[in-house]
Amino acid sequence: MPDQPDTRPAPQPSPRRISAAGIALIQRFEGCAQLHTDGMIDAYPDPATGAAPWTIGWGATGRDHFNGGRIRQGTRWTQTQCDTRLAEDLVRFAEDVAAAIGEAPTTQAQFDALVSFHYNTGAIGRATLTRKHIAGNTRAAVREFGRWNRAGGHVLKGLTRRRAAEAEMYSS
């Protein structure tokens, strides 16, 4: 009997960019707070500390790419600046996730959830979640999201909701 052609679909490479659904998840939880009637958006203090790190737009912290210096009280951006910064940051965070998970089989939904998690926590390189994902233990990975619901030593309802949404996306 002659060899039959392999009709299985070719393995797809793991995603390396966040999708529109992943961006929407991040935007849902980051919000673009402090929008004023003049269209400008003000920086706001960290909800857990009431101070640093100051945040603006879709969760941007650190260096102010538009005005120089660091994001701090009094920093103001336009909506376009907030959107531009998010796009720039998501490239970097997606690269971090891709490097952390290596060649581990990953769906787009899993990748998106991991980028959202990393964007919020910065912990993709040290989280047990990452190790569970790489090992292919998706059930255990889903449970790990819920462990990251604290800031400043306190459980925050917003983080609990975000981790649940990320776990749901990861599982889909």
DSSP file (Angstrom, degrees, kcal/mol; ACC not computed):
  #  RESIDUE AA STRUCTURE BP1 BP2  ACC     N-H-->O    O-->H-N    N-H-->O    O-->H-N    TCO  KAPPA ALPHA  PHI   PSI    X-CA   Y-CA   Z-CA
    1    1 A M              0   0    0      0, 0.0     3,-0.1     0, 0.0     0, 0.0   0.000 360.0 360.0 360.0 128.5    0.0    0.0    0.0
    2    2 A P        -     0   0    0      0, 0.0     2,-0.1     0, 0.0     0, 0.0  -0.280 360.0 -86.8 -68.6 155.6    1.5    3.4   -1.0
    3    3 A D        -     0   0    0      1,-0.1     3,-0.0     3,-0.0     0, 0.0  -0.379  42.8-132.2 -60.9 135.0    2.2    6.0    1.7
    4    4 A Q        -     0   0    0     -3,-0.1    -1,-0.1    -2,-0.1     2,-0.1  -0.678  26.6-104.4 -87.3 143.6   -0.8    8.1    2.3
    5    5 A P        -     0   0    0      0, 0.0     2,-0.7     0, 0.0    -1,-0.1  -0.384  36.5-107.4 -66.1 147.1   -0.3   11.9    2.3
    6    6 A D        +     0   0    0      1,-0.2    -3,-0.0    -2,-0.1     0, 0.0  -0.659  37.5 179.8 -76.3 114.3   -0.4   13.5    5.8
    7    7 A T        +     0   0    0     -2,-0.7    -1,-0.2     2,-0.1     3,-0.1   0.393  41.4 115.8 -99.7   2.6   -3.7   15.3    6.0
    8    8 A R  S    S-     0   0    0      1,-0.1     2,-0.1     3,-0.0    -2,-0.0  -0.436  78.1-100.5 -68.2 146.3   -3.2   16.6    9.5
    9    9 A P        -     0   0    0      0, 0.0    -1,-0.1     0, 0.0     3,-0.1  -0.406  42.2-104.5 -65.3 144.0   -2.9   20.4    9.7
   10   10 A A        -     0   0    0      1,-0.1     2,-0.0    -2,-0.1    -3,-0.0  -0.409  44.6 -94.6 -65.6 142.8    0.6   21.7   10.0
   11   11 A P        -     0   0    0      0, 0.0    -1,-0.1     0, 0.0    -3,-0.0  -0.348  41.5-133.8 -58.9 137.2    1.5   22.8   13.6
   12   12 A Q        -     0   0    0     -3,-0.1     2,-0.0     1,-0.1     0, 0.0  -0.742  19.0-112.5 -94.3 140.0    1.0   26.5   13.9
   13   13 A P        -     0   0    0      0, 0.0     3,-0.1     0, 0.0    -1,-0.1  -0.371  40.9 -97.2 -66.4 151.4    3.6   28.7   15.5
   14   14 A S        -     0   0    0      1,-0.1    93,-0.1    88,-0.1    94,-0.1  -0.388  49.4 -95.7 -65.6 146.4    2.7   30.2   18.8
   15   15 A P        -     0   0    0      0, 0.0    -1,-0.1     0, 0.0     3,-0.1  -0.234  33.1-173.4 -62.9 153.9    1.4   33.8   18.5
   16   16 A R        +     0   0    0      1,-0.1     2,-0.4    -3,-0.1    82,-0.2   0.319  65.7  59.4-128.7   0.1    3.9   36.6   19.1
   17   17 A R  S    S-     0   0    0     81,-0.0     2,-0.2    78,-0.0    -1,-0.1  -0.974  84.0-112.4-131.3 147.0    1.6   39.6   19.0
   18   18 A I        -     0   0    0     -2,-0.4     2,-0.1    72,-0.2    91,-0.1  -0.533  34.8-133.7 -75.6 143.8   -1.4   40.4   21.1
   19   19 A S     >  -     0   0    0     89,-0.2     4,-2.3    -2,-0.2     5,-0.2  -0.338  27.7 -97.4 -90.3 174.8   -4.8   40.4   19.2
   20   20 A A  H  > S+     0   0    0      1,-0.2     4,-2.5     2,-0.2     5,-0.2   0.860 125.3  55.3 -59.3 -37.0   -7.6   42.9   19.2
   21   21 A A  H  > S+     0   0    0      2,-0.2     4,-1.9     1,-0.2    -1,-0.2   0.899 108.1  48.0 -65.2 -39.6   -9.4   40.8   21.9
   22   22 A G  H  > S+     0   0    0      2,-0.2     4,-2.1     1,-0.2    -2,-0.2   0.900 111.3  49.8 -67.1 -40.8   -6.3   40.9   24.1
   23   23 A I  H  X S+     0   0    0     -4,-2.3     4,-2.8     1,-0.2     5,-0.2   0.915 109.2  52.6 -63.0 -42.3   -6.0   44.7   23.7
   24   24 A A  H  X S+     0   0    0     -4,-2.5     4,-2.3     1,-0.2    -1,-0.2   0.886 107.2  52.8 -61.8 -38.4   -9.7   45.1   24.5
   25   25 A L  H  X S+     0   0    0     -4,-1.9     4,-1.5     2,-0.2    -1,-0.2   0.942 111.2  45.9 -62.1 -46.9   -9.2   43.0   27.7
   26   26 A I  H  X S+     0   0    0     -4,-2.1     4,-2.9     1,-0.2     5,-0.3   0.935 113.4  49.0 -61.1 -46.6   -6.3   45.3   28.8
   27   27 A Q  H  X S+     0   0    0     -4,-2.8     4,-2.3     1,-0.2    -1,-0.2   0.864 105.4  59.0 -63.4 -35.0   -8.3   48.4   28.0
   28   28 A R  H  < S+     0   0    0     -4,-2.3    -1,-0.2    -5,-0.2    -2,-0.2   0.892 117.0  31.6 -60.1 -39.8  -11.3   47.2   29.9
   29   29 A F  H  < S+     0   0    0     -4,-1.5    -2,-0.2    -3,-0.3    -1,-0.2   0.780 121.5  47.1 -93.1 -28.0   -9.3   46.9   33.1
   30   30 A E  H  < S-     0   0    0     -4,-2.9     3,-0.4    -5,-0.2    29,-0.2   0.860  87.0-171.6 -79.1 -35.3   -6.9   49.7   32.7
   31   31 A G     <  -     0   0    0     -4,-2.3     2,-0.3    -5,-0.3    28,-0.1   0.119  36.3-102.4  62.7 168.2   -9.5   52.3   31.6
   32   32 A C        -     0   0    0     26,-0.1     3,-0.3    -4,-0.1    -1,-0.2  -0.670  57.2-172.9-123.7  74.2   -8.3   55.6   30.3
   33   33 A A        +     0   0    0     24,-0.6    24,-0.4    -3,-0.4     9,-0.1  -0.021  50.2  39.0 -72.0 167.7   -9.1   57.5   33.5
   34   34 A Q        +     0   0    0      1,-0.2     8,-1.6     7,-0.2     2,-0.4   0.798  68.1 169.3  65.5  34.7   -9.1   61.2   34.3
   35   35 A L  B     -A   41   0A   0     -3,-0.3     6,-0.2     6,-0.2    -1,-0.2  -0.646  16.9-158.0 -77.6 129.2  -10.5   62.4   30.9
   36   36 A H    >   -     0   0    0      4,-2.6     3,-2.3    -2,-0.4    -1,-0.0  -0.625  31.3-104.4-106.2 165.9  -11.4   66.0   31.1
   37   37 A T  T 3  S+     0   0    0      1,-0.3    -1,-0.1    -2,-0.2    -2,-0.0   0.737 119.6  62.2 -62.6 -23.0  -13.8   68.1   29.0
   38   38 A D  T 3  S-     0   0    0      2,-0.1    -1,-0.3     1,-0.0     3,-0.1   0.434 119.1-110.9 -81.8   2.3  -10.8   69.7   27.2
   39   39 A G  S <  S+     0   0    0     -3,-2.3    40,-0.5     1,-0.3     2,-0.2   0.409  77.6 127.7  86.2  -2.7   -9.9   66.1   25.9
   40   40 A M  E     - B   0  78A   0     38,-0.1    -4,-2.6    39,-0.1     2,-0.4  -0.560  49.5-143.5 -88.9 154.6   -6.7   65.9   28.0
   41   41 A I  E     -AB  35  77A   0     36,-3.1    36,-2.4    -6,-0.2     2,-0.3  -0.970  12.3-147.6-121.5 129.8   -6.0   63.0   30.3
   42   42 A D  E     - B   0  76A   0     -8,-1.6    15,-0.3    -2,-0.4    34,-0.2  -0.670  19.6-110.4 -98.0 150.3   -4.3   63.4   33.7
   43   43 A A        -     0   0    0     32,-2.1    31,-0.3    29,-0.3    13,-0.2  -0.394  34.6-160.2 -68.4 154.1   -2.0   61.0   35.5
   44   44 A Y  B     -C   55   0B   0     11,-3.0    11,-3.0    29,-0.1     7,-0.1  -0.962  20.1-100.2-137.8 155.0   -3.3   59.4   38.7
   45   45 A P        -     0   0    0      0, 0.0     7,-0.2     0, 0.0     9,-0.2  -0.318  49.8 -84.3 -74.9 158.6   -1.7   57.8   41.7
   46   46 A D     >  -     0   0    0      5,-3.0     4,-3.2     1,-0.1     5,-0.3  -0.386  35.6-135.1 -57.7 130.2   -1.4   54.0   42.1
   47   47 A P  T  4 S+     0   0    0      0, 0.0    -1,-0.1     0, 0.0   104,-0.0   0.809 102.0  49.4 -61.8 -29.1   -4.7   52.8   43.7
   48   48 A A  T  4 S+     0   0    0      1,-0.1   103,-0.1     3,-0.1    -2,-0.0   0.860 126.1  22.9 -79.0 -34.8   -2.8   50.6   46.2
   49   49 A T  T  4 S-     0   0    0      2,-0.2     3,-0.2    -3,-0.2    -1,-0.1   0.695  88.4-133.3-105.3 -22.6   -0.4   53.2   47.4
   50   50 A G  S  < S+     0   0    0     -4,-3.2     2,-0.1     1,-0.3     4,-0.0   0.591  89.1  45.2  75.1   9.7   -2.1   56.5   46.7
   51   51 A A  S    S+     0   0    0      1,-0.4    -5,-3.0    -5,-0.3    -1,-0.3  -0.390  86.3  45.7-147.3-135.6    1.3   57.6   45.3
   52   52 A A  S    S+     0   0    0     -7,-0.2    -1,-0.4    -3,-0.2     2,-0.1  -0.312  86.3  53.6 -64.8 147.9    4.0   56.2   43.0
   53   53 A P  S    S-     0   0    0      0, 0.0     2,-0.2     0, 0.0    -7,-0.1   0.437  78.5-154.7 -81.9 138.3    3.9   54.8   40.5
   54   54 A W        -     0   0    0     17,-0.5     8,-0.4    -9,-0.2     2,-0.3  -0.538  14.3-158.1 -73.4 143.7    1.8   57.5   38.8
   55   55 A T  B     -C   44   0B   0    -11,-3.0   -11,-3.0    -2,-0.2     2,-0.3  -0.911  12.9-176.0-128.5 148.2   -0.1   56.1   35.9
   56   56 A I  B  >  -D   60   0C   0      4,-1.9     4,-2.3    -2,-0.3     3,-0.3  -0.989  51.9 -14.6-143.5 153.0   -1.7   57.7   32.8
   57   57 A G  T  4 S+     0   0    0    -24,-0.4   -24,-0.6    -2,-0.3     2,-0.6  -0.340 128.5   0.6  64.2-129.9   -3.8   56.6   29.9
   58   58 A W  T  4 S-     0   0    0     24,-0.3    -1,-0.2   -26,-0.2   -27,-0.1  -0.198 129.3 -61.5 -89.6  41.6   -4.1   52.8   29.5
   59   59 A G  T  4 S+     0   0    0     -2,-0.6     2,-0.2    -3,-0.3    -2,-0.2   0.672  80.9 164.6  93.8  18.2   -1.9   52.0   32.5
   60   60 A A  B  <  +D   56   0C   0     -4,-2.3    -4,-1.9     2,-0.0     2,-0.3  -0.506   6.0 167.6 -73.2 135.1    1.4   53.7   31.4
   61   61 A T        +     0   0    0     -2,-0.2     2,-0.4    -6,-0.2    -6,-0.1  -0.847  40.1  29.7-133.7 171.5    4.0   54.2   34.1
   62   62 A G  S    S+     0   0    0     -8,-0.4     9,-3.5    -2,-0.3     2,-0.1  -0.634 100.9  33.0  86.6-131.1    7.6   55.2   34.1
   63   63 A R  B     -E   70   0D   0     -2,-0.4     2,-0.9     7,-0.3     7,-0.3  -0.384  68.7-134.4 -71.5 137.4    9.1   57.3   31.4
   64   64 A D     >  -     0   0    0      5,-2.3     4,-1.5     1,-0.1    -1,-0.1  -0.822  18.9-170.0 -89.9 102.7    7.0   60.1   29.8
   65   65 A H  T  4 S+     0   0    0     -2,-0.9    -1,-0.1     1,-0.2     4,-0.1   0.627  81.1  43.1 -70.3 -14.0    7.7   59.5   26.1
   66   66 A F  T  4 S+     0   0    0      2,-0.1    -1,-0.2    -3,-0.1     3,-0.1   0.779 125.8  23.1-104.9 -33.4    6.0   62.8   25.1
   67   67 A N  T  4 S-     0   0    0      1,-0.2    -2,-0.2     2,-0.1     3,-0.1   0.443 103.8-118.1-114.7  -3.5    7.1   65.4   27.7
   68   68 A G  S  < S+     0   0    0     -4,-1.5    -1,-0.2     1,-0.2    -2,-0.1  -0.041  75.3  53.8  82.3 166.1   10.3   64.0   28.9
   69   69 A G  S    S-     0   0    0     -6,-0.1    -5,-2.3    -4,-0.1     2,-0.3  -0.378  98.9 -43.4  72.7-150.3   11.1   62.9   32.5
   70   70 A R  B     -E   63   0D   0     -7,-0.3     2,-0.4    -3,-0.1    -7,-0.3  -0.788  59.5 -94.7-115.2 158.4    8.8   60.5   34.3
   71   71 A I        +     0   0    0     -9,-3.5   -17,-0.5    -2,-0.3     2,-0.3  -0.594  65.4 146.0 -69.6 128.4    5.0   60.2   34.5
   72   72 A R    >   -     0   0    0     -2,-0.4     3,-2.4   -19,-0.1   -29,-0.3  -0.880  55.4 -48.6-152.3 177.6    4.1   62.0   37.7
   73   73 A Q  T 3  S+     0   0    0     -2,-0.3     3,-0.1     1,-0.3   -29,-0.1  -0.377 126.1  29.7 -55.7 132.7    1.4   64.1   39.2
   74   74 A G  T 3  S+     0   0    0      1,-0.4    -1,-0.3   -31,-0.3     2,-0.2   0.263  82.8 137.9  96.7 -11.2    0.5   66.8   36.7
   75   75 A T    <   -     0   0    0     -3,-2.4   -32,-2.1   -33,-0.0     2,-0.4  -0.509  31.8-172.0 -67.8 134.4    1.4   64.8   33.6
   76   76 A R  E     +B   42   0A   0    -34,-0.2     2,-0.3    -2,-0.2   -34,-0.2  -0.997   7.6 175.6-132.9 134.5   -1.2   65.3   30.9
   77   77 A W  E     -B   41   0A   0    -36,-2.4   -36,-3.1    -2,-0.4     2,-0.2  -0.895  28.2-116.9-130.0 161.6   -1.6   63.5   27.6
   78   78 A T  E  >  -B   40   0A   0     -2,-0.3     4,-2.1   -38,-0.2     5,-0.1  -0.475  37.0-105.8 -84.8 167.5   -4.1   63.5   24.7
   79   79 A Q  H  > S+     0   0    0    -40,-0.5     4,-2.6     1,-0.2     5,-0.2   0.896 122.9  55.1 -60.3 -39.8   -6.1   60.4   23.9
   80   80 A T  H  > S+     0   0    0      1,-0.2     4,-2.6     2,-0.2    -1,-0.2   0.902 106.9  49.6 -61.7 -41.3   -3.8   59.9   20.8
   81   81 A Q  H  > S+     0   0    0      2,-0.2     4,-2.5     1,-0.2    -1,-0.2   0.911 110.7  50.2 -64.0 -41.3   -0.8   59.9   23.1
   82   82 A C  H  X S+     0   0    0     -4,-2.1     4,-2.1     1,-0.2   -24,-0.3   0.927 113.1  45.9 -61.1 -44.9   -2.4   57.4   25.4
   83   83 A D  H  X S+     0   0    0     -4,-2.6     4,-2.2     2,-0.2    -2,-0.2   0.892 112.6  50.5 -66.0 -40.2   -3.2   55.1   22.5
   84   84 A T  H  X S+     0   0    0     -4,-2.6     4,-2.3     2,-0.2    -2,-0.2   0.924 110.4  49.0 -63.5 -45.0    0.2   55.4   21.0
   85   85 A R  H  X S+     0   0    0     -4,-2.5     4,-2.9     1,-0.2     5,-0.2   0.908 109.6  52.2 -63.7 -41.4    1.9   54.6   24.3
   86   86 A L  H  X S+     0   0    0     -4,-2.1     4,-2.7     1,-0.2    -1,-0.2   0.942 109.8  49.1 -59.1 -47.2   -0.3   51.5   24.7
   87   87 A A  H  X S+     0   0    0     -4,-2.2     4,-1.3     1,-0.2    -2,-0.2   0.913 113.3  46.8 -59.4 -43.7    0.6   50.3   21.3
   88   88 A E  H  X S+     0   0    0     -4,-2.3     4,-1.4     1,-0.2     3,-0.3   0.936 113.8  47.7 -63.2 -46.8    4.3   50.8   21.9
   89   89 A D  H  X S+     0   0    0     -4,-2.9     4,-2.8     1,-0.2     5,-0.2   0.887 106.7  57.0 -63.5 -39.2    4.2   49.1   25.3
   90   90 A L  H  X S+     0   0    0     -4,-2.7     4,-2.3     1,-0.2    -1,-0.2   0.824 101.9  55.9 -66.6 -30.1    2.2   46.1   24.0
   91   91 A V  H  X S+     0   0    0     -4,-1.3     4,-2.1    -3,-0.3    -1,-0.2   0.953 112.1  43.3 -61.4 -48.1    4.9   45.3   21.5
   92   92 A R  H  X S+     0   0    0     -4,-1.4     4,-2.2     2,-0.2    -2,-0.2   0.916 115.0  48.0 -64.6 -44.9    7.5   45.2   24.3
   93   93 A F  H  X S+     0   0    0     -4,-2.8     4,-2.2     1,-0.2    -1,-0.2   0.877 111.0  51.3 -67.3 -36.3    5.2   43.2   26.7
   94   94 A A  H  X S+     0   0    0     -4,-2.3     4,-2.8    -5,-0.2    -1,-0.2   0.898 109.2  51.2 -65.0 -39.7    4.3   40.7   23.9
   95   95 A E  H  X S+     0   0    0     -4,-2.1     4,-2.4     2,-0.2    -2,-0.2   0.905 108.9  51.5 -62.9 -40.5    8.0   40.2   23.2
   96   96 A D  H  X S+     0   0    0     -4,-2.2     4,-2.3     2,-0.2    -2,-0.2   0.927 112.0  46.0 -60.9 -45.2    8.6   39.6   26.9
   97   97 A V  H  X S+     0   0    0     -4,-2.2     4,-2.5     2,-0.2     5,-0.3   0.935 111.5  51.5 -64.3 -46.0    5.9   36.9   27.0
   98   98 A A  H  X S+     0   0    0     -4,-2.8     4,-1.4     1,-0.2    -1,-0.2   0.907 112.3  46.6 -58.5 -42.0    7.1   35.3   23.8
   99   99 A A  H  < S+     0   0    0     -4,-2.4    -1,-0.2     1,-0.2    -2,-0.2   0.898 112.6  50.4 -66.6 -39.8   10.6   35.1   25.2
  100  100 A A  H  < S+     0   0    0     -4,-2.3    -2,-0.2     1,-0.2    -1,-0.2   0.875 116.8  38.3 -68.2 -37.8    9.3   33.7   28.5
  101  101 A I  H >< S-     0   0    0     -4,-2.5     3,-2.1     1,-0.2    -1,-0.2   0.637  86.6-177.1 -91.4 -13.7    7.2   30.9   27.0
  102  102 A G  T 3<  -     0   0    0     -4,-1.4    -1,-0.2    -5,-0.3    -2,-0.1  -0.277  66.5 -17.7  57.4-130.2    9.6   30.0   24.2
  103  103 A E  T 3  S+     0   0    0     -4,-0.1    -1,-0.3     2,-0.1     3,-0.1   0.229  92.7 138.9 -95.3  13.6    8.2   27.4   21.9
  104  104 A A    <   -     0   0    0     -3,-2.1    30,-0.1     1,-0.1    31,-0.1  -0.368  68.3 -99.6 -59.3 132.1    5.5   26.2   24.3
  105  105 A P        +     0   0    0      0, 0.0     2,-0.4     0, 0.0    -1,-0.1  -0.337  55.7 173.7 -55.7 128.8    2.3   25.5   22.4
  106  106 A T        -     0   0    0     -3,-0.1     2,-0.1    -2,-0.0    28,-0.0  -0.990  25.4-142.0-146.4 127.8    0.2   28.5   23.0
  107  107 A T     >  -     0   0    0     -2,-0.4     4,-2.5    63,-0.1     5,-0.2  -0.400  33.5-108.8 -80.2 166.6   -3.2   29.6   21.5
  108  108 A Q  H  > S+     0   0    0      1,-0.2     4,-2.8     2,-0.2   -89,-0.2   0.908 121.0  52.2 -61.9 -40.9   -3.9   33.2   20.7
  109  109 A A  H  > S+     0   0    0      2,-0.2     4,-2.3     1,-0.2    -1,-0.2   0.904 110.3  48.0 -63.5 -40.7   -6.3   33.5   23.6
  110  110 A Q  H  > S+     0   0    0      2,-0.2     4,-2.5    60,-0.2    -1,-0.2   0.931 112.5  48.9 -63.7 -45.0   -3.6   32.1   26.0
  111  111 A F  H  X S+     0   0    0     -4,-2.5     4,-2.5     1,-0.2    -2,-0.2   0.932 110.9  50.2 -60.3 -46.3   -1.0   34.5   24.6
  112  112 A D  H  X S+     0   0    0     -4,-2.8     4,-2.5     1,-0.2    -1,-0.2   0.917 111.2  48.4 -59.0 -44.8   -3.4   37.4   25.0
  113  113 A A  H  X S+     0   0    0     -4,-2.3     4,-2.5     1,-0.2    -1,-0.2   0.900 111.5  50.3 -63.6 -40.5   -4.2   36.5   28.6
  114  114 A L  H  X S+     0   0    0     -4,-2.5     4,-2.6     2,-0.2    -1,-0.2   0.880 110.1  49.7 -66.7 -37.8   -0.5   36.2   29.4
  115  115 A V  H  X S+     0   0    0     -4,-2.5     4,-3.0     2,-0.2    -2,-0.2   0.922 111.2  49.4 -66.6 -42.5    0.3   39.6   27.9
  116  116 A S  H  X S+     0   0    0     -4,-2.5     4,-1.8     2,-0.2    -2,-0.2   0.938 112.1  48.8 -59.6 -46.3   -2.5   41.2   29.9
  117  117 A F  H  X S+     0   0    0     -4,-2.5     4,-2.5     1,-0.2     5,-0.4   0.937 114.9  44.2 -56.7 -49.3   -1.2   39.5   33.1
  118  118 A H  H  X S+     0   0    0     -4,-2.6     4,-2.5     1,-0.2    -2,-0.2   0.876 108.6  57.2 -66.8 -38.8    2.4   40.7   32.3
  119  119 A Y  H  < S+     0   0    0     -4,-3.0    -1,-0.2     1,-0.2    -2,-0.2   0.876 116.3  36.8 -59.3 -37.2    1.2   44.2   31.4
  120  120 A N  H  < S+     0   0    0     -4,-1.8    -2,-0.2    -5,-0.2    -1,-0.2   0.830 133.3  22.5 -84.8 -34.9   -0.4   44.5   34.8
  121  121 A T  H  < S-     0   0    0     -4,-2.5    -3,-0.2    -5,-0.2    -2,-0.2   0.744  78.6-142.8-107.1 -28.8    2.1   42.6   37.0
  122  122 A G     <  +     0   0    0     -4,-2.5     3,-0.3    -5,-0.4    -4,-0.2   0.694  69.9 114.9  69.9  18.3    5.4   42.6   35.1
  123  123 A A    >>  +     0   0    0     -6,-0.3     4,-1.7     1,-0.2     3,-1.5   0.208  21.2 114.8-110.2  14.6    5.9   39.1   36.5
  124  124 A I  T 34 S+     0   0    0      1,-0.3    -1,-0.2     2,-0.2     6,-0.1   0.833  79.3  53.2 -59.2 -31.8    5.9   36.8   33.4
  125  125 A G  T 34 S+     0   0    0     -3,-0.3    -1,-0.3     1,-0.2    -2,-0.1   0.676 120.6  28.8 -77.1 -17.3    9.5   35.8   34.0
  126  126 A R  T <4 S+     0   0    0     -3,-1.5    -2,-0.2     4,-0.0     2,-0.2   0.469  90.7 113.6-121.3  -4.3    9.1   34.7   37.6
  127  127 A A    >X  -     0   0    0     -4,-1.7     4,-1.3     1,-0.1     3,-0.7  -0.469  62.7-139.9 -78.1 139.0    5.5   33.6   37.8
  128  128 A T  H 3> S+     0   0    0      1,-0.2     4,-2.8     2,-0.2     5,-0.2   0.821 103.9  70.4 -59.3 -31.4    4.6   30.0   38.5
  129  129 A L  H 3> S+     0   0    0      1,-0.2     4,-2.3     2,-0.2    -1,-0.2   0.908  97.1  49.1 -50.1 -46.1    1.8   30.6   36.0
  130  130 A T  H <> S+     0   0    0     -3,-0.7     4,-2.7     1,-0.2    -1,-0.2   0.926 110.5  49.2 -63.9 -45.5    4.5   30.8   33.3
  131  131 A R  H  X S+     0   0    0     -4,-1.3     4,-1.9     1,-0.2    -2,-0.2   0.898 111.2  49.8 -62.1 -40.5    6.1   27.5   34.4
  132  132 A K  H  <>S+     0   0    0     -4,-2.8     5,-2.3     2,-0.2     4,-0.4   0.903 111.6  49.3 -64.8 -40.9    2.7   25.7   34.4
  133  133 A H  H ><5S+     0   0    0     -4,-2.3     3,-1.8    -5,-0.2    -2,-0.2   0.949 110.2  49.3 -63.1 -48.6    2.0   27.0   30.9
  134  134 A I  H 3<5S+     0   0    0     -4,-2.7    -1,-0.2     1,-0.3    -2,-0.2   0.870 108.6  54.3 -59.2 -36.8    5.3   25.9   29.5
  135  135 A A  T 3<5S-     0   0    0     -4,-1.9    -1,-0.3    -5,-0.2    -2,-0.2   0.563 116.1-117.3 -74.1  -7.6    4.8   22.5   31.1
  136  136 A G  T < 5S+     0   0    0     -3,-1.8     2,-1.5    -4,-0.4     3,-0.2   0.611  72.4 136.1  81.4  11.6    1.4   22.2   29.3
  137  137 A N     >< +     0   0    0     -5,-2.3     4,-2.2    -6,-0.2    -1,-0.2  -0.617  20.6 165.9 -92.4  76.9   -0.5   22.1   32.6
  138  138 A T  H  >  +     0   0    0     -2,-1.5     4,-2.6     1,-0.2    -1,-0.2   0.835  69.4  57.2 -67.8 -33.2   -3.2   24.5   31.5
  139  139 A R  H  > S+     0   0    0      2,-0.2     4,-1.6     1,-0.2    -1,-0.2   0.937 111.0  43.3 -62.2 -44.5   -5.6   23.7   34.4
  140  140 A A  H  > S+     0   0    0      1,-0.2     4,-1.5     2,-0.2    -2,-0.2   0.882 111.6  55.2 -67.7 -36.9   -2.9   24.6   36.9
  141  141 A A  H  X S+     0   0    0     -4,-2.2     4,-1.0     1,-0.2     3,-0.3   0.918 104.6  53.7 -61.5 -42.8   -2.0   27.7   34.9
  142  142 A V  H >X S+     0   0    0     -4,-2.6     3,-0.7     1,-0.2     4,-0.6   0.910 107.6  50.9 -58.1 -42.7   -5.6   28.9   35.0
  143  143 A R  H >< S+     0   0    0     -4,-1.6     3,-0.5     1,-0.2     4,-0.4   0.825 100.8  64.2 -65.2 -30.8   -5.6   28.5   38.8
  144  144 A E  H >< S+     0   0    0     -4,-1.5     3,-1.4    -3,-0.3     4,-0.4   0.816  88.1  68.3 -65.6 -30.8   -2.4   30.6   39.1
  145  145 A F  H X< S+     0   0    0     -4,-1.0     3,-1.9    -3,-0.7    -1,-0.2   0.922  94.7  57.3 -53.8 -44.6   -4.1   33.7   37.7
  146  146 A G  T << S+     0   0    0     -4,-0.6     3,-0.4    -3,-0.5    -1,-0.3   0.662  92.6  68.5 -64.5 -16.9   -6.2   34.1   40.8
  147  147 A R  T <  S+     0   0    0     -3,-1.4     2,-0.5    -4,-0.4    -1,-0.3   0.625  88.6  68.4 -75.7 -11.5   -3.1   34.2   43.1
  148  148 A W    <   +     0   0    0     -3,-1.9    -1,-0.2    -4,-0.4    15,-0.1  -0.392  63.5 108.8-106.5  53.8   -2.2   37.6   41.7
  149  149 A N        +     0   0    0     -2,-0.5     7,-2.6    -3,-0.4     2,-0.3   0.135  55.4  93.5-115.7  19.8   -5.0   39.7   43.1
  150  150 A R  E     +F  155   0E   0      5,-0.2     2,-0.3    -3,-0.2     5,-0.2  -0.858  40.4 175.6-116.8 149.0   -3.1   41.7   45.7
  151  151 A A  E >  S+F  154   0E   0      3,-2.4     3,-1.8    -2,-0.3     8,-0.0  -0.969  78.2   3.6-145.4 136.4   -1.5   45.1   45.7
  152  152 A G  T 3  S-     0   0    0     -2,-0.3     3,-0.1     1,-0.3    -1,-0.0   0.795 131.9 -60.4  59.2  27.6    0.1   46.7   48.7
  153  153 A G  T 3  S+     0   0    0      1,-0.2     2,-0.4     0, 0.0    -1,-0.3   0.489 116.3 106.0  81.3   3.2   -0.6   43.5   50.7
  154  154 A H  E <  S-F  151   0E   0     -3,-1.8    -3,-2.4  -106,-0.0     2,-0.4  -0.916  74.7-116.4-119.9 142.8   -4.4   43.8   50.2
  155  155 A V  E     -F  150   0E   0     -2,-0.4     2,-0.5    -5,-0.2    -5,-0.2  -0.622  33.3-154.6 -71.1 128.1   -6.8   41.8   48.0
  156  156 A L     >  -     0   0    0     -7,-2.6     4,-2.3    -2,-0.4     3,-0.2  -0.924  14.8-143.7-110.5 131.1   -8.2   44.3   45.4
  157  157 A K  H  > S+     0   0    0     -2,-0.5     4,-2.6     1,-0.2     5,-0.2   0.888 102.1  54.9 -58.0 -40.4  -11.6   43.6   43.9
  158  158 A G  H  > S+     0   0    0      1,-0.2     4,-2.3     2,-0.2    -1,-0.2   0.896 109.5  46.1 -61.9 -40.6  -10.5   45.0   40.6
  159  159 A L  H  > S+     0   0    0    -10,-0.2     4,-2.8     2,-0.2    -1,-0.2   0.868 110.5  53.7 -69.7 -35.8   -7.5   42.7   40.4
  160  160 A T  H  X S+     0   0    0     -4,-2.3     4,-1.9   -11,-0.3    -2,-0.2   0.925 111.8  45.2 -62.9 -43.5   -9.7   39.7   41.4
  161  161 A R  H  X S+     0   0    0     -4,-2.6     4,-2.2     2,-0.2    -2,-0.2   0.907 113.5  50.1 -65.7 -41.7  -12.0   40.6   38.5
  162  162 A R  H  X S+     0   0    0     -4,-2.3     4,-2.7     2,-0.2     5,-0.2   0.938 110.2  48.7 -63.7 -46.7   -9.1   41.1   36.1
  163  163 A R  H  X S+     0   0    0     -4,-2.8     4,-2.6     1,-0.2    -1,-0.2   0.882 110.7  51.8 -62.6 -36.8   -7.4   37.8   37.0
  164  164 A A  H  X S+     0   0    0     -4,-1.9     4,-2.2    -5,-0.2    -1,-0.2   0.906 111.1  47.5 -64.7 -40.7  -10.8   36.0   36.5
  165  165 A A  H  X S+     0   0    0     -4,-2.2     4,-2.5     2,-0.2    -2,-0.2   0.895 112.6  49.1 -67.5 -39.9  -11.2   37.6   33.1
  166  166 A E  H  X S+     0   0    0     -4,-2.7     4,-2.9     2,-0.2    -2,-0.2   0.914 111.3  49.2 -64.4 -42.2   -7.7   36.7   32.1
  167  167 A A  H  X S+     0   0    0     -4,-2.6     4,-2.0     2,-0.2    -2,-0.2   0.895 111.0  50.5 -63.8 -39.4   -8.2   33.1   33.3
  168  168 A E  H  X S+     0   0    0     -4,-2.2     4,-1.0     2,-0.2    -2,-0.2   0.926 112.5  46.0 -64.1 -44.4  -11.4   32.9   31.3
  169  169 A M  H >< S+     0   0    0     -4,-2.5     3,-0.9     1,-0.2    -2,-0.2   0.937 111.0  52.9 -63.2 -45.5   -9.7   34.2   28.2
  170  170 A Y  H 3< S+     0   0    0     -4,-2.9    -1,-0.2     1,-0.3    -2,-0.2   0.874 111.1  47.8 -56.3 -39.2   -6.7   31.8   28.7
  171  171 A S  H 3<        0   0    0     -4,-2.0    -1,-0.3     1,-0.2    -2,-0.2   0.661 360.0 360.0 -77.6 -17.0   -9.2   28.9   28.9
  172  172 A S    <<        0   0    0     -4,-1.0    -1,-0.2    -3,-0.9    -2,-0.2   0.499 360.0 360.0 -76.6 360.0  -11.2   29.8   25.8
